[in-house]
Amino acid sequence: MLRPAVQPSTADTRLIKLIDGQPRLMADEWQWLAPGAAPAAARPILHLADWAQRPSDRACGIWIGPDDDFETAPGFLAEAALIAVRFPSFRDGRSLSVAHRLRQQHGWAGELRAFGDVLKGQLRQMRRCGFDSFALAAGQDPQDALKALATRRIPNTLHRSTT
């Protein structure tokens, strides 16, 4: 299985979490592990393929991509402390479907993080699909992203019936 090495650095400060519905810039307490790496971190995020080798003595997160068949993976929904979903490209909307399935079909109620090519212009759509934390792509201004998440969209009135 080809697993991309596109992961935020452990020193990444572009993490936004929704706290009581409000976007907040936060330090990331999780450590992203390269595929196949031994989980020595206190709070590791492992790829789905490495989930079976996770340590049992601490909370672990899991990351999946849009091509990963997470629905056949045994037990990770009951045991993961965090699920991160990778966006390989801003043009690729499959990860939005993954988030929707995790929330609506599988009842995931924990933290659901978007990472990879996460751009500020997509944050509201990601939020509507169930994401509640966002690891911004390099080059994205966290303050602009906070504003984009906090701004309420004006309803589209162009197609309203006048009768």
N, C-alpha and C positions, 0 to 999 in steps of 0.2 A: 504494500500500500504506500503510495506516494503521499507524504505529509509535508506540507510547506513549512518553512521556518519563519513565517511571518507572525511574530508574536511581539507584544509590547515588551520593552525592557523593564527590568525590575525597578529601575529608577524613574520610570515614567510618571510624570505628574499631570498627565492629561486625562485623568479618570474623573468622570462625572457620574454621580449617583443621585437617584431621586430619593429624597428623605421627606417623608410625609407629603409626597407629591411635588416637592420643590427641588429643582436641580442644584446640586452642591459640588464644588470641586473638592476632591478628596485625595489623600495619599492612598496608594494601593498596598494593602496588607498582604496580598497574594503574590507568590512567585511563580512566574511562567516557566515551565520546564520544557526543554527541547524534547522532541519525541525520542523515547528510549532512555532518557536520563534518569538516574536514580533519584528518587524524591527525598532529598535531605532537608529541604526547607520546612519551616514550621507550618506553612499554609500553601502547599503546592497546588498548581493547576496542571493536571495531566491530560494528555490526549486520550480520546476514547479507546484507542488500541492499547494503551498502557494502563487502563483502569484496573484490570485484574491484578496488577502488581502494586497497587497503592498500599501505603502503610495503613494499618488498622488503628494506630495509636493517636491519630490526629485527624482533624477535618481536612478534606481534600475537595478541590474543585475539579471540574472536567471541562475540556474544550472539545468542540465538535465543529466540523465543517459542513457545508451544504451537501457534500457527497457522502458523508458518513451515514451509515444505516443505524442510527441510534435506537430505533424502535425495536431492534432485535437484540440489543445489548441487555444482558440480565442485570437487573437490580440497581443500576446506577441512579435512577430517579429517586429511589428511596434513601440512598446513601450520600449523594453528592451535596456539598454545602453551597455550591455555586455552579452554574452552567454558563459557559462562555461560548458564543457562537461566532465563528469566523466569517467575515465578509471578504472574499478574495478580491473583489473589485466593486467599486461603487455602482457599476452597471448590473451587478449580479444580485437579483432580488430573492434568490432561493433561501437565503438565511432569514428573510422576513417570514417565509412560510414555515421554516423550522421553528422559529419563535412562537408563531401562532399555534402550531401543533403542540408544542410543549405546554403552553398555557391552557389551550382550550380542550384538546383531546386527552392530554396526559395529566392535567391538573397541577403542573409545576407551579408552586407558590413561592419558591425561593428566589434568590438573586439571579437574574438573567442578563448577562453582559454581552454587548456587541463589541467586537474587536476586529482589527484588520483595516480595511479601507473604509473607515467610518468618518464620514464628512458631516459638517454641521448642517448642511442643507437636507440631510436625511433623518436627522434626529427625531423630529416629530412623528414621522412615519414609523420609525423604529419603536418609538414609545407606544404608538397605537397598536402595534403588533405584539407588545408585551415586554419589551426590553425596559429594564429599570436601572441599568448602569451602562456606561459607554466609555470605552478606551479609544480616544480620538486618534486618528491617523497623524503621522508626523506632518508638521506644517499647519495644522489646524489650531487656531487661536482658541484656547479654553474660554476666554471671556466672551468671545463671539458665540461660541457654542452654548454657553449658559444663557445668553440673551435669546438665542434661537429657541431653546427649550422653554424659556419662561414666557415668550411672546405668545399670546393667544391669537389664533388665526381668525380673520374676519370671514364670516360665512359667505359663500358664493351666492350672490343674488342675481347673477346674469340670466339664469335659466328658470327663474321662478315664474309661475303662472300669474298673470295679472287678473284672472277672472275669479 
